[in-house]
Amino acid sequence: MKKVLISCGLILAFSTFAFGQTGITAKGFGSYGLLLNPEVEESGIAGEEMTKGGISFGGQVLYDISDKVAVGAEVAVGVEVGYLAVWKDEFTDPEYGKLVEASISAIPILGIIQANFPSAGVTPYVQAGAGIFSYKAKILLPDWVARILEEEAVQETTTSEFGVTAGGGIEIPVGPNVNLDLGAKIYMIFAADTVILLNPGVRVSVKF
């Protein structure tokens, strides 16, 4: 039994050492987006609820390339995938009591570059990226409206739009190789009307 425990301990130690040398950082994040552009107005229907922006989430995987570039910062490159709520409008039809809903969301698939500037106990950073946003518009109509218009009750349109992101924040150590990341990002999607989202949020960063 002792030999088994020793073997397991050696395997764990070797695995920890190996992962510690990979230079890979994984980030999971949640944020609340604020729609800065375009200006979307409520239609004035009683009980209407419009969210300009909304809860967003996603993740990043970054690889450290600091030893490959001659700059005075730690530099990493990687990818980001997530979900962004752009806007949502819903209300109950006053005559028929049916929910009407319209929304736009986006799924970013981005290349990312990040520069870290370690200081006493914390790590400020800046980040930028570019890539494709899968941009989805959705309309949910009451059945009676759909029948009158001879349309589907649920309508979805998805397009691929180019966009960019930029932001920054500060990483605060909370455990071995684990940081709490507080920051904000701007997303700019070049759709028919350029969409600009400000996303302040919290991230958890784990270094391997």
C-alpha positions in Angstrom: 0.0 0.0 0.0 2.9 2.4 0.9 4.5 1.7 -2.5 1.2 2.6 -4.2 0.9 5.9 -2.3 4.5 6.8 -3.1 4.0 6.0 -6.8 0.8 8.1 -6.9 2.6 10.9 -5.1 5.5 10.9 -7.6 3.0 10.8 -10.6 1.1 13.8 -9.1 4.3 15.7 -8.4 5.6 15.1 -12.0 2.2 16.0 -13.5 2.2 19.3 -11.5 5.7 20.1 -12.5 4.9 19.3 -16.2 1.7 21.4 -16.2 3.6 24.2 -14.4 5.9 24.4 -17.4 3.3 24.7 -20.1 2.8 28.5 -19.9 -0.9 28.1 -20.5 -3.5 30.2 -18.7 -7.3 29.4 -18.7 -9.8 32.2 -17.9 -13.5 31.8 -17.2 -15.5 35.0 -17.0 -18.9 36.5 -16.4 -19.8 40.1 -17.1 -22.7 42.5 -17.6 -22.8 44.2 -21.0 -23.9 47.8 -21.5 -25.0 48.7 -25.0 -23.3 51.9 -26.0 -24.3 51.8 -29.7 -26.7 51.8 -31.5 -29.3 53.7 -29.5 -32.3 51.4 -29.1 -35.6 53.1 -28.0 -38.4 51.4 -26.2 -41.7 51.4 -28.1 -43.7 52.7 -25.2 -46.0 49.7 -24.7 -47.3 49.2 -21.2 -45.3 46.6 -19.3 -42.4 46.6 -21.8 -39.1 45.5 -20.5 -36.0 46.3 -22.6 -32.5 45.2 -21.6 -29.7 47.1 -23.5 -26.9 44.6 -23.1 -27.2 41.9 -20.5 -25.4 39.0 -18.9 -22.4 37.6 -20.9 -20.0 34.8 -20.2 -17.2 32.9 -21.8 -13.6 31.7 -21.6 -10.1 32.2 -22.9 -7.0 30.1 -23.3 -3.7 32.0 -23.4 -0.2 30.8 -24.1 2.8 32.7 -22.8 5.2 33.8 -25.5 7.2 36.3 -23.3 10.5 34.6 -24.1 9.9 34.9 -27.8 9.4 38.7 -27.9 11.7 41.6 -26.9 9.3 43.8 -24.9 9.2 44.8 -21.2 6.1 42.8 -20.4 4.8 39.3 -20.1 3.0 38.6 -23.4 0.5 35.8 -24.1 -1.6 34.9 -27.2 -4.7 32.8 -27.4 -8.4 32.5 -28.2 -11.7 33.6 -26.7 -15.1 32.0 -27.1 -18.2 33.3 -25.3 -21.8 34.6 -25.4 -22.7 38.3 -25.5 -26.2 39.6 -24.9 -26.7 42.7 -27.1 -30.3 43.7 -26.4 -33.6 42.1 -25.5 -37.1 43.6 -25.7 -40.2 41.9 -24.4 -43.8 42.8 -23.5 -47.2 41.2 -23.1 -49.7 42.0 -25.8 -52.4 44.1 -24.0 -55.3 42.6 -26.0 -54.3 38.9 -26.2 -52.0 38.5 -23.2 -49.3 36.9 -25.3 -45.6 37.5 -24.9 -43.8 39.2 -27.7 -40.0 39.0 -27.6 -37.1 40.3 -29.8 -33.5 39.9 -29.0 -30.0 40.1 -30.5 -27.0 38.1 -29.2 -23.5 37.3 -30.4 -21.0 34.5 -30.0 -17.4 35.8 -30.4 -14.6 33.6 -31.7 -11.5 35.8 -31.3 -7.8 35.7 -31.4 -6.4 37.5 -28.3 -3.1 39.1 -27.3 -2.5 40.1 -23.7 0.4 42.0 -22.1 0.9 41.6 -18.3 2.8 44.1 -16.1 3.5 42.4 -12.8 4.0 44.6 -9.8 3.9 44.2 -6.0 1.4 41.4 -5.5 -0.9 42.2 -8.4 -0.7 42.0 -12.2 -2.2 44.8 -14.3 -2.8 43.8 -17.9 -4.1 45.1 -21.2 -5.7 42.9 -23.9 -6.8 43.2 -27.5 -8.3 40.9 -30.1 -10.2 40.4 -33.3 -12.2 37.8 -35.0 -15.7 36.6 -36.0 -19.0 37.2 -34.1 -21.8 34.8 -34.9 -24.6 37.5 -34.7 -28.1 36.2 -34.0 -31.4 38.1 -34.2 -34.5 36.3 -32.8 -38.2 37.2 -32.8 -40.9 35.3 -30.8 -44.4 36.2 -32.0 -47.7 35.2 -30.5 -49.4 32.5 -32.5 -52.2 34.7 -33.7 -49.8 37.3 -35.0 -47.8 34.6 -36.8 -51.0 33.3 -38.4 -52.1 36.7 -39.6 -48.6 37.4 -41.1 -48.2 33.9 -42.3 -44.9 33.7 -40.5 -43.2 31.3 -38.1 -43.9 32.1 -34.5 -40.1 31.8 -33.8 -37.8 33.5 -36.3 -34.1 33.4 -36.1 -31.5 35.0 -38.4 -27.7 34.3 -37.9 -24.9 36.2 -39.7 -21.2 36.2 -39.3 -19.7 39.7 -38.6 -16.1 40.9 -38.1 -15.3 42.6 -34.8 -12.7 43.6 -32.4 -12.2 43.9 -28.6 -9.9 45.8 -26.3 -9.7 46.1 -22.5 -7.7 45.7 -19.4 -7.8 44.9 -15.7 -5.9 43.7 -12.7 -5.2 40.1 -11.6 -5.2 39.5 -7.8 -3.7 36.2 -6.4 -6.2 34.2 -4.4 -4.3 30.8 -4.4 -1.5 28.9 -6.0 -1.6 29.7 -9.7 -5.1 31.1 -9.3 -6.0 34.8 -9.8 -9.1 36.8 -9.4 -9.3 39.0 -12.5 -11.3 42.3 -12.3 -11.5 44.3 -15.5 -13.6 45.6 -18.4 -13.6 45.1 -22.2 -15.1 46.9 -25.1 -16.5 44.8 -27.9 -17.1 46.4 -31.3 -19.1 44.4 -33.9 -19.2 45.7 -37.5 -22.8 44.8 -38.3 -25.2 47.0 -40.4 -25.3 49.3 -37.3 -21.9 49.1 -35.5 -22.5 47.5 -32.1 -20.4 48.7 -29.2 -20.7 46.9 -25.8 -18.9 47.8 -22.6 -18.5 44.7 -20.5 -17.2 45.1 -16.9 -16.9 41.8 -15.2 -15.1 39.2 -13.0 -12.8 36.5 -14.3 -11.0 33.6 -12.7 -7.6 32.9 -14.1 -5.8 29.6 -13.6 -2.2 29.1 -14.7 -0.9 25.6 -15.7 
